[in-house]
């Protein structure tokens, strides 16, 4: 049995956090920005607007990238090949013809004079105004406040920031395949580069540094770089062991082999079964015969949904609705068509209702109408905005809140 999956669109960006009431909308092929009051924050002028990361979002025009602020201000014009990273304060890394440069939001231009390459997946610190940069194969630390390297030399083979806030002043460095820790702004050695692995840890009350030797001996250091007591080390190991145990036991019960099946017995006579199709040992767990429908079509079965686990499209007298496997009507048979839609992660699904050339939305979990069939189409779900990307009858595209059904398009009326 198959369902229709959402198609990805350009606006979805995985590196972003939840939004604060800002929604792109498109007139013709250009995107602008509105808010929950339907006020125009930015007139449509971009080929695309990505999700906001804090107060900033990437925008694109003519295959060039820039950055805007949530107030509607253009921070960096669309003149760069890419802007892969933006820090919470608006500092950004931009790709130019010969490498990467650091951009300053106060000027909209390059900060400092450094031209560099990216050393890894996360070159910007999450907790400090620091950047890792690579030149001629070696890695150094850049103070983004000045835009210049902490040291004239780039002394490391590789480097990585800690995720832990209390360790924000330190950097894990790699020298000749050995790992150590240095103070970010001075380069001062805190833990010598003599370990096979270094990462952040915790004893449940404080952040720690876990260092592992070649012979797999583990040493824990505190946030000042001092080796901790045996009691603290024991507590840290217990925290890690408990996390591993929780992860390994966190699997859900496998109901993947259970599903609804529909059999046509005669004209307008049907049998619906719940089956567990295990190789060599198939089972019919439940069965019911239903009469009076010209068509029954499987839509979905999710046993984890206590209220409406199974949904079946039913057609009678040319009108479509939804029933469950017991024959109970979940959605009245008053529509021209109904379609089950679900994203490929499984965290949101809905029944798309259709009357003429207009569609509506009924969330699969509540089975209560969110939007009557007044939309031109539902394009996609946006997890971060908690909204659906839609197109209204005028052709304008924008977002609809998937809890309230409110459409965030300036001037929109139903």
C-alpha positions as MATLAB code, in Angstrom:
seq = 'XXXXXXXXXXXXXXXXXXXXXXXXXXXXXXXXXXXXXXXXXXXXXXXXXXXXXXXXXXXXXXXXXXXXXXXXXXXXXXXXXXXXXXXXXXXXXXXXXXXXXXXXXXXXXXXXXXXXXXXXXXXXXXXXXXXXXXXXXXXXXXXXXXXXXXXXXXXXXXXXXXXXXXXXXXXXXXXXXXXXXXXXXXXXXXXXXXXXXXXXXXXXXXXXXXXXXXXXXXXXXXXXXXXXXXXXXXXXXXXXXXXXXXXXXXXXXXXXXXXXXXXXXXXXXXXXXXXXXXXXXXXXXXXXXXXXXXXXXXXXXXXXXXXXXXXXXXXXXXXXXXXXXXXXXXXXXXXXXXXXXXXXXXXXXXXXXXXXXXXXXXXXXXXXXXXXXXXXXXXXXXXXXXXXXXXXXXXXXXXXXXXXXXXXXXXXXX';
ca = [
       0.000    0.000    0.000;
       1.352    3.412   -0.954;
       0.614    6.969    0.051;
       1.363   10.254   -1.688;
       4.442   11.949   -0.218;
       5.141   15.667   -0.132;
       7.593   16.957   -2.700;
      10.543   18.978   -1.367;
      10.639   22.642   -2.345;
      13.441   25.147   -2.479;
      12.293   26.958    0.648;
      12.938   24.076    3.006;
      16.319   24.422    4.709;
      17.430   21.831    7.258;
      19.904   24.027    9.119;
      17.275   26.412   10.464;
      15.365   26.792   13.687;
      11.667   27.514   14.261;
      10.324   30.803   12.938;
       9.038   33.836   14.851;
       5.947   34.674   12.803;
       7.594   35.553    9.477;
       6.265   33.946    6.314;
       7.387   34.222    2.686;
       4.725   34.757    0.042;
       5.086   34.785   -3.740;
       3.423   36.875   -6.399;
       4.204   35.455   -9.819;
       7.785   34.182   -9.413;
       9.118   36.594   -6.774;
       9.048   36.075   -3.002;
       8.441   38.686   -0.330;
       7.912   38.515    3.421;
       4.845   38.967    5.622;
       4.033   38.407    9.301;
       1.128   37.077   11.378;
      -0.643   40.425   11.042;
      -0.444   40.041    7.235;
       1.734   43.171    7.055;
       4.159   43.386    4.133;
       7.628   43.193    5.697;
       9.388   42.963    2.312;
       7.846   43.367   -1.130;
       8.220   40.344   -3.456;
      11.673   40.667   -5.023;
      13.608   37.404   -4.498;
      13.716   34.085   -6.325;
      13.585   32.354   -2.933;
      13.653   33.105    0.793;
      15.096   30.461    3.090;
      14.087   29.895    6.698;
      15.298   32.364    9.296;
      18.175   31.382   11.545;
      17.543   33.680   14.478;
      17.122   37.148   12.945;
      18.681   36.301    9.582;
      17.748   34.378    6.447;
      19.392   33.637    3.128;
      17.766   34.946   -0.046;
      18.524   34.213   -3.695;
      18.289   36.148   -6.939;
      19.635   35.102  -10.329;
      21.543   32.212   -8.707;
      23.349   34.603   -6.344;
      22.918   34.574   -2.562;
      22.415   37.334    0.000;
      21.038   37.748    3.546;
      18.070   39.659    4.971;
      17.142   40.670    8.532;
      13.759   39.884   10.104;
      12.972   43.617   10.069;
      12.991   43.532    6.264;
      16.452   45.052    5.856;
      18.854   43.655    3.262;
      22.030   42.829    5.201;
      24.092   41.454    2.313;
      23.044   41.895   -1.332;
      22.571   38.871   -3.594;
      26.072   39.013   -5.043;
      27.743   35.876   -3.647;
      28.013   32.338   -4.993;
      26.930   31.001   -1.608;
      26.580   32.022    2.045;
      26.714   28.645    3.803;
      26.979   29.905    7.393;
      25.424   32.770    9.365;
      26.202   33.352   13.043;
      23.518   34.589   15.500;
      24.992   38.116   15.389;
      24.761   38.278   11.588;
      28.413   37.606   10.789;
      28.477   35.330    7.761;
      30.803   33.283    5.588;
      30.449   34.024    1.881;
      31.921   32.190   -1.089;
      33.706   34.298   -3.670;
      35.692   33.310   -6.747;
      38.949   32.439   -4.949;
      37.647   31.119   -1.625;
      35.632   32.361    1.350;
      35.468   35.701    3.152;
      33.928   36.905    6.423;
      31.060   39.416    6.164;
      30.183   42.116    8.723;
      26.464   42.967    9.170;
      27.233   46.509   10.362;
      28.744   47.405    6.972;
      27.364   44.724    4.649;
      30.916   44.142    3.437;
      33.980   41.995    4.164;
      35.331   41.988    7.714;
      39.125   42.019    7.734;
      41.194   40.880    4.773;
      41.358   37.119    5.228;
      40.664   34.847    2.247;
      40.323   31.228    3.354;
      38.847   27.764    2.807;
      36.423   25.890    5.059;
      38.023   23.182    7.219;
      34.918   21.209    8.193;
      31.162   20.954    8.515;
      30.753   23.531   11.325;
      33.438   26.225   11.059;
      31.508   28.782   13.153;
      31.257   28.390   16.927;
      27.699   28.068   18.260;
      28.559   29.828   21.506;
      31.410   32.265   20.769;
      32.322   34.783   18.062;
      34.954   32.479   16.597;
      35.663   30.908   13.232;
      37.866   28.072   12.003;
      39.634   28.773    8.720;
      42.006   26.824    6.478;
      44.902   28.201    4.440;
      47.345   26.115    2.434;
      46.134   22.927    4.117;
      46.506   24.144    7.730;
      43.805   25.331   10.132;
      43.742   28.395   12.365;
      41.305   30.217   14.643;
      39.800   33.547   13.567;
      38.393   36.151   15.961;
      35.260   37.312   14.134;
      35.184   40.540   16.155;
      38.308   41.678   14.304;
      38.088   39.417   11.258;
      41.720   38.420   11.697;
      43.443   35.175   12.815;
      44.306   34.750   16.489;
      47.812   33.727   15.413;
      49.802   34.631   12.304;
      50.482   30.939   11.861;
      47.835   28.350   11.030;
      49.297   25.646   13.311;
      46.727   22.818   13.217;
      45.935   19.955   10.868;
      42.276   20.269   11.845;
      40.126   21.738   14.618;
      36.614   21.608   16.041;
      34.548   23.642   18.505;
      32.871   22.150   21.558;
      29.067   22.218   21.590;
      28.962   22.774   25.356;
      28.493   26.424   26.407;
      30.891   26.281   29.348;
      33.619   25.067   26.955;
      33.076   27.877   24.438;
      36.512   29.380   25.066;
      38.280   26.164   24.014;
      38.933   24.422   20.707;
      39.766   20.772   20.015;
      42.833   20.669   17.763;
      44.485   17.950   15.701;
      48.259   17.856   15.296;
      49.803   14.844   13.531;
      46.699   12.686   14.177;
      46.729   13.459   17.912;
      44.141   15.585   19.678;
      44.422   18.265   22.338;
      42.672   21.417   23.538;
      43.753   25.054   23.236;
      42.363   28.347   24.482;
      40.644   29.871   21.465;
      41.672   33.532   21.718;
      45.292   32.961   22.754;
      46.197   29.547   21.331;
      47.474   28.554   24.780;
      47.680   24.791   25.261;
      45.173   23.506   27.830;
      45.441   19.770   27.135;
      48.442   18.509   25.136;
      47.811   17.033   21.676;
      48.600   13.469   22.733;
      45.172   11.779   22.743;
      43.441    9.619   20.143;
      40.073   11.288   20.775;
      38.681   14.296   22.636;
      35.039   15.293   23.028;
      32.623   17.001   25.396;
      31.084   15.047   28.284;
      29.120   15.568   31.507;
      28.814   14.124   35.003;
      25.220   15.330   35.219;
      26.093   18.577   36.992;
      28.844   20.136   34.861;
      30.378   19.997   31.390;
      33.606   18.024   31.108;
      36.235   17.165   28.517;
      36.698   13.463   27.808;
      40.131   12.463   26.470;
      40.948    8.916   25.311;
      44.492    7.574   24.901;
      45.756    5.127   22.257;
      45.394    2.269   24.752;
      41.753    3.350   25.404;
      42.416    4.828   28.833;
      39.928    7.637   29.555;
      40.802   10.873   31.344;
      38.242   13.556   32.240;
      39.051   17.267   32.562;
      36.882   20.092   33.907;
      36.046   23.360   32.114;
      39.369   24.842   33.299;
      41.366   21.985   31.794;
      42.192   20.324   35.128;
      41.905   16.567   35.591;
      38.853   15.672   37.705;
      38.641   13.364   40.708;
      37.911    9.645   40.435;
      34.384   10.220   41.776;
      33.571   12.786   39.071;
      35.067   10.526   36.383;
      32.907    7.637   37.617;
      29.784    9.824   37.493;
      30.612   10.938   33.937;
      31.028    7.339   32.800;
      27.662    6.451   34.323;
      25.968    9.321   32.482;
      27.450    8.116   29.192;
      26.531    4.473   29.863;
      22.957    5.454   30.742;
      22.646    7.441   27.512;
      23.914    4.498   25.457;
      21.450    2.173   27.205;
      18.529    4.527   26.593;
      19.487    4.830   22.935;
      19.700    1.069   22.413;
      16.360    0.438   24.152;
      14.545    3.303   22.495;
      13.095    1.355   19.574;
       9.367    1.283   19.009;
       7.236   -1.823   18.752;
       7.313   -3.089   15.169;
       3.795   -2.954   13.730;
       5.069   -2.578   10.174;
       3.672   -5.945    9.074;
       0.119   -5.020   10.148;
      -2.046   -3.309    7.567;
      -5.567   -2.958    6.215;
      -6.593   -4.905    3.126;
      -9.710   -4.459    1.011;
     -11.425   -7.194   -1.015;
     -14.359   -6.732   -3.415;
     -16.888   -9.539   -2.901;
     -19.613   -8.442   -5.326;
     -21.278   -5.298   -6.640;
     -21.062   -2.725   -3.788;
     -20.070   -5.486   -1.353;
     -16.656   -5.356    0.341;
     -14.572   -7.081    2.973;
     -12.060   -5.082    5.029;
      -9.433   -7.020    6.993;
      -6.632   -6.158    9.379;
      -3.831   -8.579    8.575;
      -0.378   -9.341    9.912;
       1.519  -10.696    6.942;
       4.435  -12.597    8.463;
       6.252  -14.999    6.145;
       4.828  -18.532    6.560;
       2.527  -17.340    9.389;
       0.020  -14.768    8.025;
      -2.842  -13.821   10.334;
      -6.208  -12.113    9.871;
      -6.582  -10.093   13.071;
      -9.957   -8.530   12.292;
     -12.524   -8.566    9.485;
     -15.784   -6.852    8.547;
     -18.098   -6.916    5.509;
     -19.493   -3.590    4.271;
     -22.180   -2.893    1.670;
     -23.395    0.116   -0.286;
     -20.209    1.704   -1.635;
     -19.244    1.760   -5.319;
     -15.563    2.173   -4.462;
     -13.332    1.538   -1.448;
      -9.649    2.516   -1.643;
      -6.943    2.080    1.002;
      -5.603    5.385    2.367;
      -3.539    4.658    5.486;
      -3.075    2.550    8.589;
      -1.088    3.821   11.586;
      -1.640    1.654   14.698;
       0.043    4.231   16.957;
      -2.932    6.562   16.407;
      -5.376    5.588   19.146;
      -8.371    7.429   17.685;
      -8.220    7.011   13.903;
      -5.620    4.351   13.042;
      -7.162    3.286    9.729;
      -8.587    5.398    6.904;
     -10.338    4.217    3.743;
     -11.605    6.318    0.854;
     -15.255    5.538    0.177;
     -17.341    6.573   -2.850;
     -21.140    6.513   -3.024;
     -23.414    8.215   -5.568;
     -20.359    9.847   -7.117;
     -19.245   11.562   -3.908;
     -16.175   10.692   -1.839;
     -15.421   10.663    1.871;
     -13.497    8.607    4.426;
     -14.543    5.648    6.594;
     -12.662    3.477    9.088;
     -12.358   -0.308    8.966;
     -15.562   -0.693   10.996;
     -17.523    1.300    8.439;
     -17.824    4.417   10.593;
     -17.895    7.600    8.511;
     -14.937    9.809    9.472;
     -15.378   12.376    6.680;
     -18.838   12.730    5.094;
     -19.212   11.652    1.467;
     -19.754   15.141    0.036;
     -16.540   15.755   -1.913;
     -15.549   15.190   -5.532;
     -12.426   13.434   -4.293;
     -10.326   12.820   -1.178;
      -6.593   12.067   -1.088;
      -4.358   11.028    1.806;
      -1.128   13.047    2.032;
       1.802   12.390    4.318;
       5.379   13.667    4.446;
       8.216   11.150    4.347;
       9.128   11.630    8.016;
       5.671   10.783    9.259;
       5.085   13.667   11.660;
       2.174   15.294    9.815;
      -0.529   13.935    7.544;
      -3.856   15.173    6.245;
      -6.742   14.307    3.976;
      -6.938   16.666    1.019;
     -10.569   17.247    0.067;
     -11.551   18.423   -3.413;
     -14.590   20.221   -4.810;
     -14.244   21.329   -8.421;
     -10.748   22.757   -8.816;
     -10.379   23.758   -5.164;
      -8.902   21.760   -2.284;
      -9.270   21.744    1.495;
      -7.412   20.235    4.447;
      -8.511   17.824    7.194;
      -5.635   16.792    9.552;
      -5.404   13.000    9.832;
      -4.953   13.022   13.600;
      -8.017   15.109   14.497;
     -10.147   14.433   11.383;
     -11.659   17.908   11.844;
     -11.798   20.305    8.908;
      -8.954   22.825    9.017;
      -9.691   24.512    5.690;
     -12.708   24.172    3.411;
     -11.995   23.483   -0.287;
     -11.036   27.060   -1.218;
      -7.320   26.617   -2.014;
      -5.820   26.103   -5.471;
      -3.359   23.543   -4.086;
      -1.370   22.418   -1.060;
       2.270   22.278   -2.143;
       4.224   21.094    0.886;
       4.596   21.034    4.644;
       7.128   23.277    6.380;
       8.074   21.706    9.718;
       9.991   24.728   10.977;
       7.191   27.215   10.331;
       4.495   24.768   11.545;
       2.664   25.609    8.349;
       1.657   24.326    4.935;
       2.933   25.964    1.761;
      -0.170   26.643   -0.325;
      -1.390   28.412   -3.446;
      -4.626   30.408   -3.337;
      -7.075   31.008   -6.170;
      -5.345   34.237   -7.272;
      -2.132   32.291   -7.923;
      -0.266   33.762   -4.945;
       1.727   31.263   -2.913;
       2.229   31.525    0.826;
       1.830   29.741    4.139;
      -1.155   28.457    6.103;
      -0.892   27.690    9.821;
      -1.468   23.949   10.155;
      -3.076   24.357   13.601;
      -5.440   27.293   13.018;
      -5.805   27.282    9.226;
      -4.958   30.998    8.999;
      -3.448   31.998    5.652;
      -0.497   34.401    5.886;
      -0.788   36.265    2.597;
      -1.240   40.072    2.587;
      -4.764   41.016    1.517;
      -6.020   37.421    1.338;
      -9.747   36.909    1.872;
     -11.862   33.804    1.391;
];
